[in-house]
Amino acid sequence: MRTQIAIVGSGPAGLLLGQLLSNAGIDNVIVERSAAAHVLSRIRAGVLEQGMVGLLEQAGCATRLHAEGLVHEGIEIAYDGARHRFDLKQLSGGSTVTVYGQTEVTHDLMEARAASCRTTIYEADGVALHDLDAAPFLTWRKDGATHRLDCDFIAGCDGFHGVSRQSVPAAAIQLYERVYPFGWLGLLADVPPAAPELIYARHARGFALCSMRSPTRSRYYIQTDGTQKAEAWSDDMFWDELRRRLPPEAADHVVTGPSIEKSIAQLRSFVAEPLRFGRLFLCGDAAHIVPPTGAKGLNLAASDVHYLFEGLREHFHDHSAAGLDAYSSRALARIWKAERFSWWMTSTLHTFPDLDAFGVRLQAAELDYLTHSDAAAATLAENYVGLPF
């Protein structure tokens, strides 16, 4: 089998890239190690920047998003028992964010791919990348046989633990990482949200976040020790701890109910450089991870897709290598700005086990400045709604 672009991974990044390429008449095949049902079962991010919404529109996959997504013009940050609203739309010059779950994005992209009749190979075991500098190809095992896919380029969209980055020689790649000494315990429940917009809460007991997926489905998080297990938390324990960390008015509006899903995610910041190795391009979580505090993970993958798609389109349509040659530098410039913002929000809103009294006072001063400075508030808004591609 042969194609122009082999895409490793069928998460949102791989599916979005595949749809944009297909719409541009560029042949592509997606190879995924998991089953389609497993890919759809992942409970992840739900806040989309306007840039990602625009890419989904460009891909022809935004109809349900516009019908069901919740457009948010602001967020709240709570500390010392008080809530402070930031008008993102006003502060950023008109931009908003849209709450629409990653599972729904993946579902829409899967439907569009099926309609386009492009090939997706699920449950591909032992995927391997070969000859990245000259004539690249993939191999994998399925149904008792070994398969081979030749291609012009490989897009590695297979996540942090995927084979794409692992296929790069260690001497050719530089890894930057910071692992935080805590995680997020997340709970999904079919209950109305505590507030119409997201509430980010700093509390001496730890960070908390009130989020949602729809007017009837809520997603809540609390900061926990990174070594804890979700099974150690009953639903009642979670609800009680969440309410302790919120201002009284917000806590009173928390509607409890049985959890649909409960899990703990360890927080880390991670970047791999560069993002191109011969004819392999890293994209999305294969290239970088951000703490979820700034809602940047899925959106950062989308900006990678934008730069990579433009480079591939220029290569095949305009016979120009400029876009692909610039992919790594363009994507990394935006990646590091998003890493900085996510690190800043994480550092400002969480409790750290080794933070001394001086550090606690600095956090308080940072929040006081943020809520009393128009310039600081505008910087928050500009980054939260998403920097331009």
N, C-alpha and C positions, 0 to 999 in steps of 0.2 A: 504494500500500500504506500501511496505517496501523497503528500499535501504540501502547500506552501508554508503554513504555520502549524507546528505541533504545539498545543497548549497542554501543559501538565497541570491538572487540577481543575475541578469543576465547581469551585466556590464562586462567590459573586465576581471576583476579579477575572477568573478564567472565562466565565460565562459572558460577562459584559464585553471583554475583549473579543471573544468569538462572535458575538452578535454584531459589534461594530465592523469587524472584518467582513463578515458575511454580507452585511448591507452594502459594503464597498466592493463586493465582488471578489474578495480575496479568500481563497480556499483555506479551511482550517479544520483540524480534528482535535477534539479534547480527549485526553486519556486521564482517567480518575481511578485511584486505587480502591475507593469505597463504593458501596451501593448508592444508588440515587436516593433511596429512602433515608439513608444515614446522613447524606449531605443536607437534605431538607430538615432533618431533626435537630440541627445545631441551633441553639438559642444564643444569639449574639446581639450586636449593636442595633440601635433603632433610631438614631438621630442622623439625618442626611443633610449635608450642606447643599446649597443651591447648585454648586458645581456638579455634584453627583446627580442631582435631580435632572440637570441639563443633559448629562451623558445618557441617563436612562431615557429621556425624551428623544435624544439623537438615535438611540438604539431601537426606538419604537416600543419601549417597554414601560411606559409611564401612565397608561390609562387607569389602572386600578390604584396606583399610587395617588393620582390626583383625585380620585373618587373617595378613597378611604384614608389617605394620609392626613395627619394633623399638622397644620402650619402653625408654628410657634414664633411669636415676635419677641419673646423675652425669656429670661431664666431668672431664678431666684438664688441668692446665696444667703444662708442663714448662719449666724454665729451669735454667741452671748444671748441666746433666747430671742433674737429679733430676726426678721426676714427683710432682705433688701432686693428689690427687683431691678434688673438691668434690661432696658428696652433695646434689644439687639437691633431692631429695625431702624430706630431713630439714631442710635449711636453709630451704626455701620453705614449709614447712608442709604438704607432701603432693603437690606438683605434680611432673610429669615432662614429658619431651619424647618425641616419637615420630619415629624415622627412617623416612621414606617419601618417595621421590623426587618432585620436582615433575612429572616426566614421567608418573608413575603417577597423581598427583592429577588431572592434565589428562585422562588416559585415562579415569578413572572418571567425571569430570564430563561428558566428551563422550558416553560411553555413556548416562548418565542423561538428557542433553539429547535424544539421539536417541530414547530411549524415551518422552520426554514429548511428542514430535512438535512441539516448538517450532522456529521457523525460525532457521537459521543460514546466512548467505550468505558463502561463502568466495571468495577471489580477486576481491574487490571493488576495482577499480582507481580511483585518484583520488578517494577518499572525501572529501567536503566537508561541513562543518556550516554551517547557515544559520539566521538569525532566532532567535538564542539567547534574546533577551529577551521574545519574544511567542509565536510559533507555530513552534517549532523543527522542522527537517526535515533529513534527510541526502540527499545525492546521490552516485552512484558510477557507474562504467561497468563493464559485464560483458556478454560475448557480443555485442559490437558495438553495445550500446544503453545509453542513460543511464537510470538508475533513481532513483526518489524514494521516501523513507520519511518520512511525517509521524508525529509523536509528541507526547506531553505533556512528556517529559523525555528528556535524553540523559545517559547514563553514559559518561564517557570512560575506558575501561579499556585503552587501546591503547599503553601503555608510554611510555618516556622519549622515543622518537623519533616518536611517533604524532601524528596530526593534531589531536587534541582540545585539548591545551594550546596548540599552535601557532595554533589558531583564536581564542584570546583576545587582544584588543588589548593591546599591550605596556604601555600606561599603566594597565591594570586589574590587572596581576599583578606580584608581587614575587618575584624568584628569589634563592635563597640557595644557594651552592655552594662546596664545597672539593674540589679534585682532589688526590689523594695522589700522591707522586712514585714510585709503584711499582704493579705489578699482581700478580695471582695466576696462576701457571701451574698449571692443573688437569689431572689425568690420571685417567681412568676405566679400570679393568681388572677382569677376572673372576678375582680372587684374593681369598682370605679376608682380612679386616681385620687390622691389626697389633695391635689391642686391642679389647675388647668395647665400649668407649666412646670418644668423640672425644678426641683429644689435640691441644691447642693448644700449639705449641712456640715459645719465643723463643730465638733463637740469634744470635751475632754475625754469622753469614753471612746471616741473614734468617729471617723467620717460616716455619713449616711447620705443616700441619694434616693429621692422619690421620682420615679420616672413612670412611663406608661407605654403601651403598645396601641391602645385604642381607648375610647371612652368607657369601655367595660373591662379592660384587661390592664393590670398594673405590673410594673417591674420595679422592685425595690432592692437596695443594696445596703449592706453595712460592712464596715471595715472589721476584719478579724485577723487573728494571728495566722500567718501563712502556713503553719503546721496543722491547723485544725481541719477537720473533715465535715462536710455538709451533713453527714448522717448524725453527727453529734448534736445538731440543732433541731429541735422540734419546731413545728410551725408557731406554737404559742411562744416559745423562747425567742424566736425571730421577731414576732410582732411586738413583744414587750420591749426588746432591746431597741428596735427601730424607733418606737415612740419616745423612749428615754432621750434619744439623741436629737429630736426635733423640737422646735419651739412649740409651746403649748397649743397655739391655735392650729398649727399644722398637724400635730399629734392627734388632736381631737377629730380631725377629718380623715384619719386613716381608717379605712374599712377593712377588716380582717376577713380571711377566708382560707380554705385549704389550698396548699401550694400545688401548682401544676408541675413545676420544675424547681429544683433547688440545687445550687452548685457553688463551688468556691473556685475563683480564678486568682492565681498568683500574679502580682503586678510586676512588670519589668519594662524597661526601655531597651531597645535593641536596634542597631543599624549595621548592615553589611555594606562594605564599599570595595570596589565599584559595583555597578549593577549589570554590567555587560562583560561577558567572557566569550570572545569569539562570536559565535552565532547563538549563544544563550543569553537571554535577558531575564533577570529576576524582577518579580512584580508582586506587590502586595506583601502579605505576611512572610513570604519567603525572603524578603529583603529587609523588613523592619517590623518592629512591634512597639506599640505605645501603651502606656497605662490608659485605661478606659475613661479616666477622669475628664478629659477634654473632648470625648466623643470623636476621636480622630481616626481610629483604626480602619474602618470600612471606607471612610472618605479619603484617607491617604492612599489606599489601594486603588480607588477610582482615579485619583490624579496620576498615579503611575500608568494606569490603563490609557488615560488620555495621551500622555507623552509617547507611550509605546505605539499606540494605534496611529498617531500622527506620523511617527517615524516609519512605520511599516507602509502606510498609505503612500507616503512620499517615495519610498523605495520602489513599490510596484507600479504606481501610477505616473510618477514624475521622474523616475529613474535617478533619484537623488539619494545619496547616503547621508545627507546632513542631519536629518532628524534622528536616525538611528545612532549616528556618531555622537550626538548631543544628549541622547536619552539619559544616560547615567547622571551627568552633571545637572541637567534640568530637574530630574526627579529628586535627586539628593538635596538640591537647594531648598525645595519645598518640604521634603521629609524632615530635615534638621530644624526648620522653623516649627513644624508641628510637634516634633520631639521636645523642643524647648517649651512650647506652650503646655503640653501635657505634663511635662516634668514640673512646671511652675504651678499648675493647678493641683497636682498631687502633693507637692511640697507644702503648699499653703493650706490645704484643707484637711490633711491627715495628721494623726498623732504618730510620732516616731518613738520607738522604745529608748533610743539613746539621745533624745532631744533634751537639752538642759533648759534651765529657766530663761537663759538669754535667748535661746532659739524660740521658745514659746512666746516670748514678748515680741520677737521679730515677726512671727506669724500674725500676731494680733495687730501689729503696726501695719503690716502689708494689707490686711483686710480693712483696717480703718482708712488707709490711703485709697484703696480701691473704691470704697463706698462714698468717699468725699471728694474725689478728683474726677472731673469730666474726662481728662486726658487718659487716666488709668482705666476708666470705664470703657472708653472708646477702644483702647487697646484690647481689652477683654473681648468686646463685641466683634472687632475686626477678625480676631483669631478664631473665635467660637463659630462664627458663621462660615469661616473658611477663607483663606487667602486665595487670590486668583491663580489660575493655572498659568 
